[in-house]
């Protein structure tokens, strides 16, 4: 007689397959997804201390096991960081006009778009009317007025695409025109001016070594002539000239700080390069003569005076100013530039 194995349930459990403990599928290492909603931005404009806030503030998350540790990221802030609840971008004008795209600097776009961005940056958050933008973008009579206003709107759209400003919170439409909302700390010109002012304060307080260092940091932000790739417009010309004048003033003050601590030779090559680029700036010739005398090179200092005299006569038909002539006489009489002339 054959015996067929019972597979159905039975009271005594005979014929039942042995019970197996429930299995739990293998879990992959925990991954945390951080959404943009986990970062609360209060009314004051500063994000809280959550993970997204830390990443937007310049921190990067590093996985260590199941823990995310945040380390400071020394690279530039991403353009989607927020300020006052708005998307913010980084801009550079001390050289070619550029926008930070992720971690890469890129051009702002075509010539007209570059003019548009430069004018809005120079306005420092103020609204610029469409009529004013027309004056900046075109010479009078070059296009029908209606076409120009329509073209301004097209250039605004192109600039918004370059900025990634989909919600129009960076380049804002506000009657009678447009305004650019940005954190001044994200514009290199503003950082330069802040460092320049700090250096001036340190110099006035007699902290010459610190002033020399701070002013050097300010000058390191420059990559070339201000807005060098932006076509000329009334505002672009005025702003570029203002920035170049501030750059020259910072460079001169840095050299003065060096001279106050005896660094006459250390900055002599820099001084000469600055003088070659600005030959009609009499103070630079005077600083060079003083540096040479204080370094024991009296004959070279007198030769510098003669070269300066020729430049002023050839370019302006004038003799050097009183300060430069007095310095020459001082060197001829006692061989010293005198204390405190800087």
C-alpha positions in Angstrom: 0.0 0.0 0.0 1.4 3.4 -1.0 1.6 6.2 1.4 1.0 9.6 0.0 2.5 12.5 1.9 0.0 14.8 3.5 0.4 18.4 2.6 -2.8 19.9 4.2 -3.0 21.1 7.7 -3.4 18.6 10.5 -3.9 18.9 14.2 -0.6 17.2 15.2 1.5 18.9 12.6 2.5 15.7 10.9 3.3 16.2 7.3 3.8 20.0 7.7 7.0 21.5 6.4 9.1 22.9 9.1 8.5 26.6 10.0 11.0 29.1 8.9 11.6 32.3 10.7 10.4 35.3 8.8 13.2 36.8 6.7 13.9 40.5 6.4 15.2 41.7 3.1 18.7 43.1 3.3 18.7 46.8 3.8 20.9 49.0 1.8 22.8 51.7 3.7 20.5 54.4 4.8 20.2 57.3 2.5 18.8 60.5 3.6 17.0 62.7 1.2 17.1 66.4 2.1 14.4 68.4 0.4 14.3 72.1 0.0 11.4 72.3 2.4 13.6 71.2 5.3 15.2 74.6 5.4 13.2 77.3 7.0 14.1 80.9 6.0 12.7 83.3 8.6 11.6 86.8 7.9 15.1 88.2 8.6 16.5 86.4 5.5 18.9 84.0 7.3 18.3 80.3 6.9 18.2 78.1 10.0 20.8 75.6 11.0 19.3 72.6 9.1 21.2 70.6 6.6 20.0 72.5 3.5 20.8 75.8 5.3 24.3 74.6 5.9 24.8 73.4 2.3 23.5 76.7 1.0 25.7 78.6 3.4 28.8 77.0 1.9 29.0 73.6 3.7 29.2 70.3 2.0 27.8 67.0 3.3 30.1 64.0 3.7 28.7 60.6 4.5 30.5 58.7 7.3 28.6 55.5 7.9 25.0 56.6 8.5 26.0 60.1 9.6 26.3 63.1 7.4 29.0 65.4 8.5 29.2 68.9 7.2 32.5 70.4 6.2 33.1 74.0 5.1 33.3 74.3 1.3 36.0 76.8 0.3 34.7 76.9 -3.2 32.4 79.8 -4.3 28.8 79.6 -3.2 26.4 78.0 -5.7 24.1 80.5 -7.6 21.0 79.0 -6.0 21.9 80.0 -2.5 19.3 82.2 -0.9 19.3 85.7 0.6 16.2 87.1 2.1 14.2 84.2 0.7 15.4 84.9 -2.9 17.7 83.0 -5.2 21.1 84.7 -5.3 23.9 84.8 -7.9 27.6 85.7 -7.7 28.9 88.3 -10.1 32.4 89.6 -11.1 33.0 92.9 -12.7 36.7 93.5 -11.8 37.8 92.1 -15.2 35.4 90.5 -17.6 31.8 90.5 -16.5 30.9 87.0 -15.3 28.2 85.0 -13.6 28.9 82.0 -11.4 27.2 78.9 -12.9 27.5 76.1 -10.3 31.3 76.2 -9.7 32.2 77.7 -13.1 32.3 81.3 -14.1 30.6 82.1 -17.4 30.0 85.1 -19.6 26.7 87.0 -19.1 25.8 86.5 -22.7 25.9 88.8 -25.8 27.0 92.4 -25.8 23.6 93.9 -25.1 22.9 91.5 -22.3 26.3 92.4 -20.8 25.4 96.1 -20.9 22.1 95.3 -19.3 23.6 93.4 -16.5 26.4 95.9 -15.9 23.9 98.8 -15.7 21.7 96.9 -13.2 24.7 95.9 -11.0 25.8 99.5 -11.0 22.4 100.6 -9.8 22.9 98.5 -6.6 19.3 97.3 -6.3 17.6 100.5 -7.5 15.0 100.3 -10.2 16.1 101.3 -13.7 13.4 102.5 -16.1 13.0 101.0 -19.5 13.6 104.5 -21.1 16.9 104.7 -19.2 17.9 101.2 -20.4 17.1 102.2 -24.0 19.6 105.1 -23.6 22.2 102.7 -22.3 21.8 100.1 -25.0 21.5 102.3 -28.1 22.7 105.5 -29.5 19.9 108.0 -30.1 18.0 107.4 -33.4 19.6 104.0 -34.1 16.2 102.1 -33.8 12.5 103.1 -33.6 11.6 103.7 -30.0 8.9 101.0 -30.0 11.3 98.4 -31.3 13.8 99.4 -28.6 11.4 98.8 -25.8 10.5 95.4 -27.1 14.1 94.5 -27.5 14.8 95.5 -23.9 12.2 93.0 -22.8 13.9 90.3 -25.0 17.3 91.0 -23.4 15.7 90.8 -20.0 14.4 87.4 -20.8 17.8 86.3 -22.0 19.5 87.6 -18.9 17.0 85.7 -16.7 17.8 82.5 -18.5 21.5 83.2 -17.8 20.7 83.7 -14.1 18.5 80.7 -13.8 15.8 83.1 -12.6 12.7 81.1 -13.4 10.6 82.6 -10.7 11.7 86.2 -11.5 12.9 87.0 -8.0 16.4 88.1 -9.0 15.7 90.2 -12.0 12.5 91.8 -10.8 9.9 93.7 -12.9 9.0 96.9 -11.1 7.5 99.9 -12.7 8.8 101.8 -14.6 11.4 99.1 -15.4 13.6 96.5 -13.7 15.8 96.0 -10.7 18.4 93.4 -9.8 18.1 91.9 -6.3 21.5 90.6 -5.1 23.6 90.4 -2.0 26.4 93.0 -2.2 28.8 90.4 -0.7 28.3 88.4 -3.9 29.7 91.1 -6.1 33.5 91.3 -6.2 33.4 95.1 -6.6 31.6 95.4 -3.3 34.1 93.1 -1.6 36.9 95.2 -3.0 35.4 98.4 -1.7 34.9 96.9 1.8 38.5 95.7 2.0 39.7 99.1 0.7 37.8 100.9 3.4 39.2 98.5 6.0 42.7 99.1 4.8 42.2 102.9 4.9 41.0 102.6 8.5 44.0 100.5 9.5 46.4 102.9 7.8 44.9 105.9 9.6 45.3 104.0 12.9 49.0 103.4 12.3 48.6 99.6 11.7 50.6 99.7 8.5 51.5 96.0 8.3 47.8 95.0 8.6 46.8 97.7 6.2 49.4 96.3 3.7 47.9 92.8 4.0 44.3 93.9 3.7 44.9 96.1 0.7 46.7 93.3 -1.0 43.7 91.1 -0.5 41.5 93.8 -2.1 43.8 94.1 -5.1 43.9 90.3 -5.6 40.2 90.5 -6.6 41.1 92.2 -9.8 41.5 90.1 -12.9 41.9 92.9 -15.5 40.3 96.3 -16.3 36.9 96.8 -14.8 34.1 95.4 -17.1 36.7 95.0 -19.9 34.4 93.0 -22.1 31.3 95.2 -21.8 30.6 97.6 -24.6 30.7 101.3 -23.7 27.5 102.9 -22.4 27.2 106.1 -20.2 26.8 104.1 -17.0 29.4 101.5 -18.0 32.0 104.2 -18.7 31.3 106.1 -15.4 31.4 102.9 -13.3 34.5 101.5 -14.9 36.3 104.8 -14.4 35.2 105.0 -10.7 36.4 101.4 -10.0 39.7 102.0 -11.8 40.3 105.1 -9.7 39.6 103.2 -6.5 42.0 100.4 -7.6 44.8 103.0 -8.2 44.1 104.6 -4.8 44.3 101.2 -3.0 47.5 100.3 -4.8 49.1 103.7 -3.8 48.0 103.3 -0.2 49.4 99.8 -0.1 52.8 101.1 -1.3 52.6 103.9 1.3 52.0 101.3 4.0 55.0 99.4 2.8 57.2 102.5 2.9 56.0 103.3 6.5 57.5 100.0 7.7 60.7 100.3 5.6 59.7 98.1 2.7 60.9 100.6 0.0 62.7 98.0 -2.1 60.0 95.3 -1.7 57.4 97.3 -3.6 59.7 99.2 -6.0 58.9 97.0 -9.0 55.2 97.2 -8.3 55.5 101.0 -7.9 57.3 101.3 -11.3 54.7 99.2 -13.1 52.0 101.4 -11.6 53.8 104.6 -12.6 54.3 103.3 -16.2 50.6 102.8 -16.4 49.8 106.2 -15.1 52.7 108.5 -16.2 50.9 111.7 -15.5 50.2 110.9 -11.9 52.9 113.0 -10.2 52.6 111.3 -6.8 53.9 108.0 -8.2 57.1 109.7 -9.5 57.5 111.2 -6.0 57.0 107.8 -4.3 59.6 106.2 -6.6 62.2 109.0 -5.9 61.6 108.6 -2.2 62.0 104.8 -2.3 65.3 105.1 -4.1 66.7 107.7 -1.8 65.7 105.7 1.3 67.5 102.8 -0.3 70.7 104.7 -0.8 70.2 105.2 -4.5 70.3 109.0 -4.7 71.6 109.3 -8.3 68.8 107.0 -9.6 66.3 109.2 -7.8 67.5 112.3 -9.5 67.4 110.5 -12.9 63.7 109.6 -12.1 63.1 113.3 -11.7 64.5 114.2 -15.1 62.4 111.5 -16.8 59.3 112.8 -15.0 60.1 116.3 -16.2 60.4 115.2 -19.8 57.1 113.3 -19.6 55.3 116.4 -18.3 56.9 118.7 -20.8 56.1 116.3 -23.8 52.6 115.4 -22.7 51.3 118.6 -21.1 53.9 121.3 -21.9 54.3 121.9 -18.2 57.0 121.6 -15.6 56.6 119.1 -12.7 54.5 120.3 -9.8 55.8 122.0 -6.6 56.0 118.8 -4.6 58.2 117.0 -7.1 60.5 120.1 -7.5 60.8 120.5 -3.8 61.7 116.8 -3.4 64.5 117.2 -6.0 65.9 120.2 -4.2 65.8 118.3 -0.9 67.7 115.4 -2.4 70.3 117.8 -3.9 70.9 119.7 -0.7 71.1 116.9 2.0 70.7 113.7 0.0 67.6 112.6 2.0 63.9 112.5 1.2 63.2 113.7 4.7 61.0 112.1 7.3 57.3 111.9 7.0 57.0 113.1 3.4 55.0 110.0 2.5 
